Amino acid sequence: RRMYNFVISNVDILKAKYGIADKNKDLYYETNRCIQRYLKDLSKYQFNTMIASLMELFNSIQDFKIQNDIDKTSLKYAIEVLLRLLYPMAPHISSELLEVIDYNQDITLPALDDLALVKDEIEIPVQINGKLRATCKVPAGLEQEEIMKIVLSDTKISKYLEDKILKKIIYVKDKLLNIVL
């Protein structure tokens, strides 16, 4: 019902034809992450987690704020993918909603874009003595020395490090930084 209401209330945006190839990076990432999880769960016949990934994508779609035509293109793409992924489990409502938004192609599972799953920038949680003190946005793939330069320049973290001796630094690449004092 939530999806039906969302599609009907945004039908003008979803029916329009946009000549734009660009997509919003965040929504495109979420959409392709959903496709990846869906296909993995489908191969294992884990239907509950397939539906859970669809619900997560739908929540991201609902939270998405449209500001320009690129965002409208991204929203249309995400809804089409969501309905195509939902089709094997709920064919009647999916095909009906695809018809409402003038989707006139064969209903097949969408292809995964692996490049969309590579993030340029990530958020690293920074812990001091095991307690989360801040999160820092950093370019993906940085080594420990580069991360430490960025983290030490952050005012939230530097106040905890004043007059303290660093005993150990634990860095899990692109996941976590823990500073032991």
DRENDO-1510 file (C-alpha; in Angstrom, 1 decimal, always signed):
<recs>
REC; n; res; u; v; w
REC; 1; ARG; +0.0; +0.0; +0.0 .
REC; 2; ARG; +2.8; +2.4; +0.8 .
REC; 3; MET; +4.5; +1.8; -2.5 .
REC; 4; TYR; +1.2; +2.1; -4.4 .
REC; 5; ASN; +0.4; +5.4; -2.7 .
REC; 6; PHE; +4.0; +6.7; -3.4 .
REC; 7; VAL; +3.9; +5.8; -7.1 .
REC; 8; ILE; +0.4; +7.3; -7.6 .
REC; 9; SER; +1.3; +10.5; -5.8 .
REC; 10; ASN; +4.5; +10.9; -7.9 .
REC; 11; VAL; +3.1; +9.6; -11.2 .
REC; 12; ASP; +3.9; +12.9; -13.1 .
REC; 13; ILE; +7.6; +12.6; -12.2 .
REC; 14; LEU; +7.7; +8.9; -12.9 .
REC; 15; LYS; +5.9; +9.1; -16.3 .
REC; 16; ALA; +8.0; +12.0; -17.6 .
REC; 17; LYS; +10.8; +11.3; -20.1 .
REC; 18; TYR; +14.2; +12.8; -19.1 .
REC; 19; GLY; +17.0; +13.0; -21.6 .
REC; 20; ILE; +19.6; +12.9; -18.8 .
REC; 21; ALA; +22.0; +10.0; -18.4 .
REC; 22; ASP; +23.4; +11.2; -15.0 .
REC; 23; LYS; +22.0; +9.8; -11.8 .
REC; 24; ASN; +22.2; +11.0; -8.2 .
REC; 25; LYS; +25.2; +9.1; -6.7 .
REC; 26; ASP; +23.6; +8.3; -3.4 .
REC; 27; LEU; +20.3; +6.9; -4.7 .
REC; 28; TYR; +22.1; +5.1; -7.5 .
REC; 29; TYR; +24.4; +3.5; -4.9 .
REC; 30; GLU; +21.5; +2.4; -2.8 .
REC; 31; THR; +19.6; +1.0; -5.8 .
REC; 32; ASN; +22.6; -1.1; -6.9 .
REC; 33; ARG; +23.3; -2.2; -3.4 .
REC; 34; CYS; +19.8; -3.5; -3.2 .
REC; 35; ILE; +20.2; -5.3; -6.6 .
REC; 36; GLN; +23.4; -6.9; -5.3 .
REC; 37; ARG; +21.8; -8.1; -2.0 .
REC; 38; TYR; +18.6; -9.2; -3.8 .
REC; 39; LEU; +20.5; -11.3; -6.4 .
REC; 40; LYS; +22.7; -12.9; -3.6 .
REC; 41; ASP; +19.7; -13.7; -1.5 .
REC; 42; LEU; +17.8; -15.0; -4.6 .
REC; 43; SER; +20.5; -17.5; -5.3 .
REC; 44; LYS; +20.2; -18.8; -1.7 .
REC; 45; TYR; +16.3; -18.7; -1.7 .
REC; 46; GLN; +16.3; -16.3; +1.2 .
REC; 47; PHE; +13.1; -14.6; +0.4 .
REC; 48; ASN; +12.7; -12.7; +3.7 .
REC; 49; THR; +16.0; -10.9; +3.3 .
REC; 50; MET; +15.1; -10.2; -0.4 .
REC; 51; ILE; +12.0; -8.4; +0.8 .
REC; 52; ALA; +14.0; -6.6; +3.6 .
REC; 53; SER; +16.4; -5.2; +1.0 .
REC; 54; LEU; +13.5; -4.0; -1.1 .
REC; 55; MET; +12.0; -2.3; +2.0 .
REC; 56; GLU; +15.3; -0.6; +2.7 .
REC; 57; LEU; +15.5; +0.7; -0.9 .
REC; 58; PHE; +11.9; +1.9; -0.7 .
REC; 59; ASN; +12.7; +3.8; +2.6 .
REC; 60; SER; +15.7; +5.4; +0.8 .
REC; 61; ILE; +13.4; +6.4; -2.0 .
REC; 62; GLN; +10.8; +7.9; +0.3 .
REC; 63; ASP; +13.5; +9.9; +2.1 .
REC; 64; PHE; +15.0; +11.2; -1.2 .
REC; 65; LYS; +14.6; +14.9; -1.8 .
REC; 66; ILE; +14.1; +15.9; -5.4 .
REC; 67; GLN; +15.9; +19.1; -6.4 .
REC; 68; ASN; +16.5; +18.9; -10.1 .
REC; 69; ASP; +16.0; +16.7; -13.2 .
REC; 70; ILE; +18.9; +14.5; -12.4 .
REC; 71; ASP; +17.1; +13.6; -9.1 .
REC; 72; LYS; +13.9; +13.0; -11.0 .
REC; 73; THR; +15.8; +10.6; -13.3 .
REC; 74; SER; +17.3; +8.9; -10.4 .
REC; 75; LEU; +13.9; +8.5; -8.6 .
REC; 76; LYS; +12.4; +7.1; -11.8 .
REC; 77; TYR; +15.2; +4.6; -12.2 .
REC; 78; ALA; +15.0; +3.5; -8.6 .
REC; 79; ILE; +11.2; +3.0; -8.7 .
REC; 80; GLU; +11.5; +1.0; -11.9 .
REC; 81; VAL; +14.2; -1.2; -10.4 .
REC; 82; LEU; +12.2; -1.7; -7.2 .
REC; 83; LEU; +9.1; -2.7; -9.1 .
REC; 84; ARG; +11.1; -5.1; -11.3 .
REC; 85; LEU; +12.7; -6.7; -8.3 .
REC; 86; LEU; +9.3; -7.0; -6.6 .
REC; 87; TYR; +7.7; -8.6; -9.7 .
REC; 88; PRO; +8.6; -12.3; -8.9 .
REC; 89; MET; +7.0; -12.0; -5.4 .
REC; 90; ALA; +4.1; -9.7; -6.2 .
REC; 91; PRO; +3.5; -9.8; -9.9 .
REC; 92; HIS; +0.0; -8.2; -10.0 .
REC; 93; ILE; +0.8; -5.0; -8.2 .
REC; 94; SER; +4.2; -4.7; -9.8 .
REC; 95; SER; +2.9; -5.0; -13.3 .
REC; 96; GLU; +0.1; -2.6; -12.6 .
REC; 97; LEU; +2.4; +0.0; -11.2 .
REC; 98; LEU; +4.8; -0.4; -14.0 .
REC; 99; GLU; +1.9; +0.1; -16.4 .
REC; 100; VAL; +0.9; +3.3; -14.5 .
REC; 101; ILE; +4.3; +4.8; -15.0 .
REC; 102; ASP; +4.4; +3.8; -18.7 .
REC; 103; TYR; +7.1; +1.2; -18.4 .
REC; 104; ASN; +6.6; -0.8; -21.7 .
REC; 105; GLN; +9.6; -3.2; -21.7 .
REC; 106; ASP; +9.8; -6.8; -20.7 .
REC; 107; ILE; +9.9; -7.2; -16.9 .
REC; 108; THR; +13.2; -8.8; -16.1 .
REC; 109; LEU; +15.6; -8.5; -13.2 .
REC; 110; PRO; +17.8; -5.4; -13.5 .
REC; 111; ALA; +21.5; -5.7; -14.1 .
REC; 112; LEU; +23.9; -4.8; -11.4 .
REC; 113; ASP; +26.3; -1.9; -12.0 .
REC; 114; ASP; +29.4; -2.8; -10.0 .
REC; 115; LEU; +31.0; +0.6; -10.5 .
REC; 116; ALA; +28.1; +2.2; -8.6 .
REC; 117; LEU; +29.1; +0.3; -5.5 .
REC; 118; VAL; +32.5; +1.9; -5.3 .
REC; 119; LYS; +32.3; +4.9; -3.0 .
REC; 120; ASP; +34.6; +8.0; -3.4 .
REC; 121; GLU; +34.1; +9.2; +0.1 .
REC; 122; ILE; +33.3; +7.3; +3.3 .
REC; 123; GLU; +32.6; +8.0; +6.9 .
REC; 124; ILE; +35.0; +6.5; +9.4 .
REC; 125; PRO; +34.0; +6.2; +13.0 .
REC; 126; VAL; +36.8; +7.4; +15.3 .
REC; 127; GLN; +37.1; +5.8; +18.7 .
REC; 128; ILE; +39.3; +6.9; +21.6 .
REC; 129; ASN; +39.9; +4.2; +24.1 .
REC; 130; GLY; +37.0; +2.2; +22.6 .
REC; 131; LYS; +34.4; +5.0; +22.9 .
REC; 132; LEU; +33.0; +6.6; +19.7 .
REC; 133; ARG; +34.0; +10.3; +19.8 .
REC; 134; ALA; +33.4; +11.4; +16.2 .
REC; 135; THR; +33.0; +10.3; +12.6 .
REC; 136; CYS; +35.2; +11.8; +9.8 .
REC; 137; LYS; +34.4; +11.9; +6.1 .
REC; 138; VAL; +37.5; +10.8; +4.2 .
REC; 139; PRO; +38.3; +9.6; +0.7 .
REC; 140; ALA; +38.0; +5.9; +0.4 .
REC; 141; GLY; +41.1; +3.7; +0.4 .
REC; 142; LEU; +43.4; +5.9; +2.5 .
REC; 143; GLU; +46.2; +4.4; +4.5 .
REC; 144; GLN; +46.7; +4.8; +8.3 .
REC; 145; GLU; +49.1; +7.7; +8.1 .
REC; 146; GLU; +46.9; +9.8; +5.8 .
REC; 147; ILE; +43.8; +9.0; +8.0 .
REC; 148; MET; +45.7; +10.1; +11.1 .
REC; 149; LYS; +46.6; +13.5; +9.5 .
REC; 150; ILE; +42.9; +14.1; +8.8 .
REC; 151; VAL; +41.7; +12.9; +12.2 .
REC; 152; LEU; +44.3; +14.9; +14.2 .
REC; 153; SER; +43.2; +18.1; +12.4 .
REC; 154; ASP; +39.6; +17.5; +13.5 .
REC; 155; THR; +38.8; +19.7; +16.6 .
REC; 156; LYS; +36.4; +17.2; +18.1 .
REC; 157; ILE; +39.1; +14.6; +18.3 .
REC; 158; SER; +42.1; +16.9; +19.1 .
REC; 159; LYS; +40.5; +18.0; +22.3 .
REC; 160; TYR; +40.5; +14.4; +23.6 .
REC; 161; LEU; +44.2; +14.0; +22.6 .
REC; 162; GLU; +45.6; +17.1; +24.4 .
REC; 163; ASP; +48.4; +16.2; +26.8 .
REC; 164; LYS; +47.9; +12.5; +26.2 .
REC; 165; ILE; +50.3; +9.9; +25.0 .
REC; 166; LEU; +49.3; +7.6; +22.1 .
REC; 167; LYS; +49.9; +4.0; +23.0 .
REC; 168; LYS; +48.4; +2.3; +20.0 .
REC; 169; ILE; +46.4; +3.0; +16.9 .
REC; 170; ILE; +44.1; +0.4; +15.5 .
REC; 171; TYR; +43.0; +1.1; +11.9 .
REC; 172; VAL; +40.7; -1.2; +10.0 .
REC; 173; LYS; +40.9; +0.1; +6.4 .
REC; 174; ASP; +37.7; +2.0; +5.4 .
REC; 175; LYS; +35.9; +0.8; +8.5 .
REC; 176; LEU; +37.2; +2.1; +11.8 .
REC; 177; LEU; +40.0; +4.0; +13.6 .
REC; 178; ASN; +40.6; +3.4; +17.3 .
REC; 179; ILE; +43.1; +5.4; +19.2 .
REC; 180; VAL; +44.4; +4.0; +22.5 .
REC; 181; LEU; +45.7; +6.5; +25.0 .
</recs>
